[in-house]
Amino acid sequence: MRGIRKERYFDQGEVKENMDENENSIITEDVENLPAPDEEVEEQGTESPIEEQEVVLTKIEDLCKAVAVLQECFDNKLMEDAHKNQMFDNMHRELTSYQNGLLDKIINTMAMDIIQLVDSTKRNISIYEKEEPNEENYKRLLRNVKGIAEDLQDILYRQSIESYSVPGEVVDVKRQKIIQTIDTDDQSKDNLLAVRTADGYEKDGRVLRPERIKIYKYNQDVK
């Protein structure tokens, strides 16, 4: 009886020992099967294909919006440039019209002055045709001719055109034009003014026609 109890005792011990080993093996397997920290973080950070597509679509939408904004700015710039070009065209057209109108006004004014002068000249001619040619009539005719020249100068003056004559004997090539030279044996007169043949004319300080002159030219062979 004692032997049997001992075997049963050993059998119970083995069972207990086996149970402990099984328990330890299960715990070991559970510990080995636990995921590593890096692997867990990596798996959590991985996005699904659907999420990646959503990110790409969002970026494409943002890009389309940016392109639309640029297109709107470009269109606005084109419209602004077209408006400016239209304004410049209108201003140029108005300026051209104003200049043409002003030019016509000046021409018409000068034409009326000349017409009046022509009328008065014809009247004088008709009068002197009936007069006897004598010294008194000649003097009167000469005064009338001088009056015509003065009337013409008045017409020019009303258009801001004035006659001038350069003072002194030194030639001013910017305001005088040499039309002829006169030989002289006096070397001190070389290239100096000899004769004034016609006045110069200027407008607002700008020479329209230089004064016509003749100058001396030294020539030692002149007798």
Residue, then its C-alpha position, 0 to 999 in steps of 0.5 A: m500500500r505504501g508503494i502504491r501511494k508513492e507512485r501516485y505521489f510521483d505521478q502527481g508531481e510529474v503532472k505538476e511539473n508538466m503543467d509548469e513546463n507547458e505554462n512556461s512555454i506558452i508565456t515564452e511563445d506569447v512574448e516572442n509573438l509580440p511585435a517589435p516597437d519599430e514594426e508597430v510604428e511603421e505599420q501605423g504610419t503606412e497609408s492605404p492606396i485610397e488615402e494616397q489617391e486622396v492626397v494626390l487628388t487634393k494636390i491636383e485640385d490646388l494646382c488647378k485653382a492656382v492655374a485658374v487664378l493665373q489665367e484670370c490675372f492674364d485675362n485681366k491684363l489683356m483686357e487692361d492693355a486693350h483698354k489702354n490701347q483704345m484710349f491711346d487710339n482715341m487720344h491720337r485721333e482727337l489730337t490729330s483732329y485738333q491739329n488739323g482743325l488748328l492748321d485749317k484755322i491758321i490757313n483760313t486766317m492768313a488766306m483772309d488777310i491775303i485776300q484783303l491785301v489783294d483787293s486793296t492792291k487791285r483798287n490801287i492799280s485801277i486808280y493809277e491806271k487812270e492817272e497820268p504818269n508823273e513824279e507825284n503819282y510815282k511817289r504815291l505808287l511807291r508808298n502804296v508798294k511799301g504799304i503792301a510789304e508792311d501789310l504782308q509783314d503784319i500778316l506774318y506777325r499775327q502768326s508769330i512770325e517776325s523779321y530780324s536782322v543780325p546786328g554788327e558786321v561779324v557773320d552769324v552762320k546760324r542766322q545768316k546765309i551768304i549768297q555772294t562774296i565781294d572781292t576786296d584788297d582790304q584784308s581787315k574786311d575779309n569775311l565781314l558783312a558787306v551788304r544785307t539783301a533780305d531780312g531773316y524770319e523766325k518764329d518763337g526763336r526758331v529760324l524759318r529763313p536766315e538773313r540773306i547777306k553778301i560778305y567781303k573776301y580778301n583778294q590781293d590781286v584786286k585793283 
